[in-house]
Structures are given as C-alpha cells and as structure tokens.
Amino acid sequence: MPGPDPHDDTSRDYEQFEKELLAQDRDATGVDTADIDDTTAQRLVSDLVDADIVTPVPEDQVLVHEPSGTTFDSTTQLAVFHRGWTAGRDADGEGE
C-alpha cells in the first residue's frame, strides 16, 4: 500500500504558520519598559491623570489605574504597568 502523496502534505505549512504566530507572541510580550526613567514616568502618569485613566488618592498616597483597578504607590511602577497593560490589550486585539 503506497504512503500518502508528498505533494498533499501540508504539515510544513502548518509548522511555519505556528512559528510565525509564536514570533508575533514573543514580539507582543517583549515590550521594552526599561527605558522608563523618573521623568518619563512622571510625564506619562500626568498624561494618564489628565485622561482620567489614573486617579490620584492623596490621603492614601496612591495612584489607581482605573481600567484595571490596580493601585500603585510609585509613578515608575504605574508607568511600567500601564505600558505592559496597553501592549497586552493591543496584542489581544482589544486596543482602542
């Protein structure tokens, strides 16, 4: 009994497709947040406050990231979180 026709074999196409999807996932999760210094973080958080994405709670000395409900006591942590959160949403196709 002859084996499957090698011209009908699409497994290589599927493997290539999977490799491309994995590369896209790596790109999406590889968001660079190391370039956020204190000045950049302050500017980003100020913009987020102006856009009603972040709410400062002065009596508790925290900042609340409204879309996620996460609370931060550091502008740098909030800025890094927001960049990652935004990249994750964009990768899921939920952006704007």
N, C-alpha and C positions, 0 to 999 in steps of 0.2 A: 504494500500500500504506500503510495507516494506521500511525502510530507506536505505541509502547507506551502502554497506558492509564495516564494520570497518576494514577489512583486506586490502581494497583497498585505504584507506585513507592515503595520503602522506603529509598532511598538516604539521604534526610534523617534517618530514624530511626537508621540506622547511623552517620551522621556525628555525630548528637547523642550516641549511645552512646559513640563514640570520644572525644568531647570530655569526657564525664563521667569516663571511665577515665583520661584524661590529667590531669585536675584532681585525681583521687584520688592518682595517682602523684606529682604535684607536692607535694601535702599531706604525703605519707609521707616524701618526701625533704627536705622543708623543716623538719626537726626543729631547733628552736632550741637551740643549745648555747652561745650567747654569754652566757647568764646563769649560767654555772658559774664562781664565784669560788673562791679557795683554800679557804675554809671549807666551802663546799658540796662541793667535790671531796674534801676530807679526810673529810667525813662519809659521802659516797657510797662511797668506797673502803673505809672502815672497815666499812660495812654489807656490802659485797661480800666482804671478807675473812671476816667473821663467817658469811656464807652459803656459804663455800667456792667462790666464783666467782673470786676473786682470791687468788693465793698470793704472799706476800712472800718474796723471796730475799735475806736480809740481806747475805750475803757478796758478792753481786754488786750490791747496792743497786738492785734492780729489782723490779717487780711483774709477775706473769704472769697475764694474763686467760685462765683455764683453758678456757672454751668455744671460744675462737678460737686459743689458743696464742700470742697476741701478747704481747710483753714491752715494758714501759714503765719509764722512769726518772723519770717525773713523774706525780704523782697527778692533776693537772689534765688532762693528755693522756689518761690512762686513763679518767677520768670522762667526758670528751667522747667518747672512742671507745666506751665502753660504752653511752652514751645513743644514739649513732648506730647501733651494732650491734643494740641492742634494737629500735629503731624499724625497722631494715631487716628483722629477723626477723618483727616484727609485720606489716609490710606484705606480706611473702611468705606470711603465714598460718601461720607456724611458731611463733607465740607460745606461751607456757606450754603 
